[in-house]
Amino acid sequence: MQPKKFLAIGFIKNVHGVHGEVRVIPLTDDPERYGSIDWVYLDHGVSESVMPRLNIEYFKILISDIIMKFKGIDDRDAAMTIKGAYLKIDRENAVKLPEGSYFISDMIGLRVITIEGKYLGEVKDIISTGSNDVYKVSDESGNEILIPALKSVVNNISISEGFIEITLPKGLLEDM
């Protein structure tokens, strides 16, 4: 499994005002990071090969959102055309993660197996709880389990091989 070439750093959830600003849900742990980038790719879900590049004019951090203004998007109508798109950067411009840390987008879709080799499903989402992350895992039947991302549970993560190996905590699955 190859790491993704582009990483989502925000989602344009709505327009803001009449001067072309948009309201962005940050998909990064550090919203201040927006201050160190000059441009982003706009992903409407069509194809990564045709993502336009938008130059950032300015951004403001609110409590839970970011207000962004892009050069050339100067009114509400223009801003409406980019609503619902993801803001992405290429991996070369991504922050460097410490050893043992991974981008969420690289972990979505990883197979989850127990140390005994039992397949549990794929990572569908990662929930941040404050104290530790939780992997939301679904199998082919749609059954979901929540696995705490603790050192005592997660034995190995291999992005390149596409799996996470865990030691299943007692009582997590009733049928085991």
N, C-alpha and C positions, 0 to 999 in steps of 0.2 A: 504494500500500500504506500503510495507516494504522498508525501505531505502536500497540502494544497499550495498552489502558486500564489494565490491571493487570500488575504485574511480580512474578514469583515470587522470593521471598527465602529460601525454605527448603522442605525436604521432610521430613515426619514419617516417619521410618523405623521407629520402634518406641516402645514405652512404656518408662519407666524407673522402677523401684521400684513402690511401692503407693499413693503419694499423688497420683497424677494427673499426674506429670511425663512428658514425652515427649522422645525423642532426635531431634534435628533435624539434617539435613545442610544446612549453610548454602550458599545459592546467591548469595552476595555475596562480593566481594573483602575486605570489612571486617566480620568478625563482631561487632566492637564496635558496629556500627551498630544492632544490636538494642537497645542501651541508650538510643537516642534515639527509639524508637517506643513508643507505649502500647498499640497494638492492631494486629491483622492480620486479613485475610479468610482464611477456611478454604475451600479449593477442593478438592472431592471429584470434580471433573470433570463435574459435572452441567450447571450453567449459571452463568455469572458473575452473572446477575441474582438468584440465590438464595444467594449465598455468605454464610454467617453471619460476623459480626464477633466476634473473640475478644479480650478484654482480657488483656494480658500481666501476670502477677503478678510473675514474675522470670525471669531466665535466667542460665545459667552457661556459660562457654566451656570446653570440654575441648580435647584436642589436635586432633581433627579434627571434632568434633561440638559441638552446642549442647544443653544440657539446658534445657527450657522448662517453665514452669508457667503455665497459664491460669486466670483466675478462673472458678469454676463447674465446673472439671474437677478433681474432688477425690479420685478413686480410680482404681485400675487399670482397672476396667471402663469408666469414662467415657473414660479416655485411649485405650483400644482402639478406641473409635468414631471417633476422628480419625486413627488410624494410616493411613498411605498417602495422606494429603492434602497438598496444597501450601499453604504460607503465602504470601499475596500482599499487596501494598500497592497503592494507586492511584498513578498516575503523579505526581500532585500532591505526594505525600509521599515520592517517590523522591529520592535524592541527586542533586545537579546534577553532571553530568559535564563534564569539560573539553572544549574544542573538539577535534573529531576523535576523540572516544571515543563508544562506542555500547553500549547494553545488549545483552547476548547474545540475550535473547528477541526483540529487534527485528531481529536479524541472521539468526536461524533462518528458513529459507524464502526468503531472498533468492536471486534468480537470479545465477549467476556467468557472466560473459562475458569473452572476451578482448578486447583493444584492437582486434583485427581484426573483432570481432563474432561470434565462434564461441561458441555456447552450450555450457557445460561441465556444467551441472547446478544443483542447489540446495544451499544450506548446510544440512546436517543436524545438525551439531554444531560446537562450537568447543572445541579442546583447548588448555589452558594448559600450556606447556612450561617456563615460567620465563623464558626469554630472549625468546620471542615466541609469540603465539598461532598456531594452525594451524587453518585452515578445512577441515572434513571435508565434501566435496562429492560428491553422488550424482546420476547422470543417470537417465533414465527406465528404463534397463535394469538399474539397480542397481550399475553400475560406480562405484567410489569413487576419488577422488583426494584427496590432502592438499596444501593450498596454504598456504605460509607467509605469515603476515600481516606482511609487511615493506614498508617504504616503496618499495623497488625493485620490488615485485611488485604491490601494490594501488595502482591509479591513482585510483579514485573509488568511494565508497560512497554510495548514495542510498537511504535508508530509504523516503522518500516515493515514489520511482519503482520500488522493489523490486529493485535490482540492485547487484552489485559488479563493477567493471571491473578486470581484471588484465592485466599483461604476463606471459605464460606463461614461466616460467624454462626455459632450455634443458635438455632431458632429462627434464622432468617427465612428459611424455606421449611414449611411444615411437612412436606412430603419427602424429605430427605432422611 
